[in-house]
Amino acid sequence: MIGLPDVTAADLASFVPAAPSLTGEPLGLGVAGMPTNLVAAASTQLQSGPLLGYDVTVRFRPVAYRFDHGDGSGASHRAGGATWASLGLPDYAATATSHTYAAPGIYRATATVVYEAHVDFGSGAWRSVEGSVTSSATAYDVRVVEVRSALVARTCLEDPAGPAC
């Protein structure tokens, strides 16, 4: 609409999207050398209030998920991931948002969601907001353990196709 101000992400300081959730599989645990599945969840949100002298509705839509695995590595994805069950995968299967920790320890994983924003000045027409808005999940601690298998019938030299060989 003519005469309405352009809006930037900085103008939306009083409009804050809710923090996303962050969890993992197996819950709170990981196994060194095997995928730990991290899942962040966020949704489209609407908020109404005054902005630049107008009553508006702001729509936040998640467009990217930035994971920090807590071990010095990170990754960005378009979606926040899904559980093994919802993907039809067995436990410890690699997913788009899984991470394999190399060593035992406690790692503090975090996720930040990047939202694109649109504003409606009451006309029903959404206008793009320049820039993006982010919101971070509460940190999720992953206790990574080392798992060793032991064969009692035969060694891996005796049976190379045996379990854990």
Secondary structure, DSSP 8 states (H G I E B T S, - for coil): -TT----BGGGGTT------EEEEESTTEEETTSEEEEEEE---EEEEEEETTEEEEEEEEEEEEEEE-SSS-EEEESS----HHHHT--TT---TTEEE-SS-EEEEEEEEEEEEEEEE-SSS--EE-BS-EEEE---EEEEEE------SS--TTT-TTSTT-
